[in-house]
Amino acid sequence: MDRRSLLDRAAKSAEERVLLGHILDKYDQCRQRNLPTNTAFLSPAEAQGARDLLRAAAIHEGFALLGGYEGAERRMLFFLPDWQEEADAPDAMAFLRAAWHESEHPTHRDLLGSLMALGVERETLGDILVSEGSADLIVSAGVAQYLLDNWTGAGRTALRLTAIGADALRVPEQKVKEIRDTVATLRLDAVTAAGFSMSRGKAAELIAAGRVQKNYREVTKGDASVAQGDVISARGLGKFEVAEVGGLSKKGRTGILLRRYL
C-alpha cells in the first residue's frame, strides 16, 4: 500500500494525517540510515493512531512504545534498526523531580499549566506523576536543561527542580474499582452502561453524541463490538478497561469484569 493510501486509511482527521505522515518519515529514516529513530511523546489517542497505521502497513515488529516506566500513558514511538533488539529510551528521555513545601498542594493541572506558560510544547512532556510533596516528570532529553534553569514555580507554589534517574521515579498507585456484571451482548452501548452505571439508553445517547471512545478512538455506533482488553472512555466520566470476558450464564448473558479508573 502506498503512502497516500496508508494515510487515507489510518488518519481520522487532517491533523492526525500530519502526525501519521511524520511517523512514516521516522520509520523511513530508520530503515534508510539503519539507525534508531523516535517520535516525540504521543498521547494515548495518537499512539493508537500510530498502531493503526503500522498495522495497515503490515509493520508488526521493529518498534516499541515507551514512556519511561511500565504503564505510562504518554509514550514515544521508537523504530529500531536490524542490529538493535531493544529501544534505549533513557537516551531520548530525562527524568525530573519537582518538590514543594509541605503546606502546598499543586495539582497535575497546575503543574502542566505552568509548563505551558513557559512555552514548553506538550509533545516534549511525558507523564507528570504527582505524589505528596513532589511530582516526577518524564520529558524529552532536549528540554530538560531548559526546565532545570527556568521552571521555578507553579502559580504561587515555589518549586525545587532536580534531575533523577529512571529507577528513582515515584509512580503513584492507580486506584481502580472492579465491576462484575453481565450483558446481553458485547456491544459498546451495553458495556458502557455497565461500566458507568447508567441505562443502556443513556449510554447510547453519549455514544451517538461522540462522547465515547474505544481504545482512544471515537466511536459513534452503539452496536460496535467490544472485546477483552479494550479501554472505554467517556468525556466527563473517566475510563475503564474490559479486564475479562467470561462465559454465558443460564439466561444467555455474558459475564464481564471491568476495571474502572478512579
N, C-alpha and C positions, 0 to 999 in steps of 0.2 A: 504494500500500500504506500503510495507516495505521500510526501509531507502534507500537502494540502488536504488530501482525503483523510489523513490521520487527524488533523486539527478539526476538520468538519465533523468528524465522528465523535471526538472526545470533548471538545470545548462546548460549554453551555452558554457562553457569553463572549462578547468581543474582548472584554478584559481578561477572561480566562484564556482566550486564544493567544493573547500576547504572552502570558505566563508559560503556557504549554509550548509555545514556539521557542522560548528561552530555554526550557528544559531539553527540548530536542537539540538545541545548539550545544548545550553542555554534554549531552550524550555523544554527539558527533565529534566534539573536541577530544573527548576521552578516547574514542576509537581511532581517530586520525593521528593523535600525538602519542598514543599509548601511555598516557599519564592520567592520574586520578583528577576528577573534577567534582565540584559540588555546587549546589544552588545556595541561595540564602535560606533563612528559616521559612518554612511553609506552614500555614495554618492547617488544621485537620481537613477542611474542605479542599484546600489547594493540594494537599498530599493525596487525597482521594482522587482528585482530577489527574494528578500525575500517575497514579496507579492505573486509572482507566486508560490513559494514553499509552503507557508501556504495554498494557495487556493488548490493546488494539494493534500495537506494533510488533506483537509476538516477542517482546523482550521480557524474559522470565528470570534472568539471573544477571549477575554483574552489577548490581546496585543495592543500596541499603538506605533506609530512612532512619536517621539517628538524631536524638535530641539532647544527648549528654547524660541521660540516665534512663533506666528501664521505666516505661510508661509515660515518657514525655509527650506532651500534647503538640507542641510546635517542634518541628524537626527539619533538618537539612536532608536533601536527597544527594547521596554520593554515587557517582559512577566509577567503577573500578576497572583498570586495565587488566589484561590477561594475567600479568605477573603478580597481581595483588589479590590476596584472598579475603582480607578484611579491611573495612574503611578505618582510616586513622582520624577519627572525629576530633580529638584534642588539638590537632594542628589547625583546624578551622574554627574552633570554639575557644572561648575563655570563660572563666568562672569567677564570679564576684560575689562578695557579701556586703550588704548594706546594713549597718547596725544603727540603732537609735536609742534614746533614753527610755528607760522602762516605763515612764509615765506617758509616752506617746504610743499611738496605735494606728499608724498609717495602713491603709488598705491596699490591695492589689491595684485598684483603680487609681488611688492617689499616686502610687509609685509609677505606674505606666503613664499617667498624665504628666508627671514632672519630666519623665524621659522624653515624651513627645514635645514638651515645651522647650527642651534643649535642642530640638531639631534632629533627634535621633530617629532614623527610619524604622518603621515597625519590622521590616524584613531582617533587620540586624539583631533583633531580640528574640530569644527563645522563651522558655518558661520563666516566670517570676514566682519563686516558691516562698510564700510568706509564713514565717514562724513567729513565735513570741519574742519580740525584741530585735528581730532581724529578718532579712529576706535574702535568699540566694538567687542569683541571676545567671542564666546561660546566655552568652552574647557572641556575636561574630568576633573573631580574634582582632579584626581591624578596628573595631570601635572600642575595645576595652580600655586602651590608654586614654582616649578622649573622656570616657566616663570617669576614670580614676582622677583625672585632672579637673573635671568640671562639674560632676554631679555631687552637689553638697547638701541638697535638701529636697524634700517633697512637701510643698506647701509651707507650713510653719515648722515642719519636723526637720531638724538637722540630721544629716546622715554622715556616717563614717564608713568609707568605702575601702575595701581591701580585696586583693586578689587571693583566690583559694584554689586548691586542686579539685579535680572532678570527684575524687574519693571523699572529699570533705563536705559535699553537698548535703544539706538537710532537706529531705523530702517529706513533707507533712503526710500523715496517713490519710488516704482518701476515705471519707465516710460514705458508706452505701447502705441502702435499705433493700433487703431481699423481699421480693414479692412473688408468691406462688399463686398461680391462678390457672384456670382452664379457659380455652377459647374455642368457639365453634369452628373457626378456621384461622389459618395463619395469614390473615390479611392484615395490611397495615392499620386499617381503622380499628380492628378488633384488638390488636396487640397494643396500639397506642392508648386505647381506652383502659386496658388493664394496667398499663404502666403508669398512667397519670390519674387513675381512679376517677374516671368520668364515664359518661354514657358513650356508647358507640356512635350515636348520632352527633354528639358534641365533637368527638374525635374526627368524624367525617367532615364536619364544618371546618375544623382547623386545617385539615389536610387540603381541602378544596381551596382554602384561602392562602395556601402557600406558606403556612407557618410550621410545617413539619418536615424534617429531614430524615432520610435513611442513609446511614454511613456518610453523613455530612453533605448529602446531595438532596436538593429539594425534590419532593415527590408530591404530586397533586391528585393522585388517584388512590382512593381508599382501598381498592382491590389489589394494590401492589403486594407481591408476596414478601414474606419476612422469613428469615432463616436464623438458625443458631449463630451467634457471633455478631449479628447486626447491631448497630448502635442507632437508637431512635432519639431524636431531639425535637423539642418544640419551643419556639420563641416564648420567653417569659415563664416557662415551666421547668426547664432543665433537660436532662437526658437520662436514658437508661440503656443497658445492654441486655440483649436476649442471651442469657447465660446458658440456658439449657432448654431443649425441646424434647418433651417426653412422648410417651405413647398415648393411645386413645383410652379414654375412660369407657365405662359400660354404656354411657349415654352418647358416645361418639365424639366427645370433646377432647382437645389436645392439651395436655399439661405443659405449662411453661414456667421457668424460673427466670425472673427479671432482677437485675441489679440496678437500682435507681441511685444516681449520684446525688448526694445531699450538699 
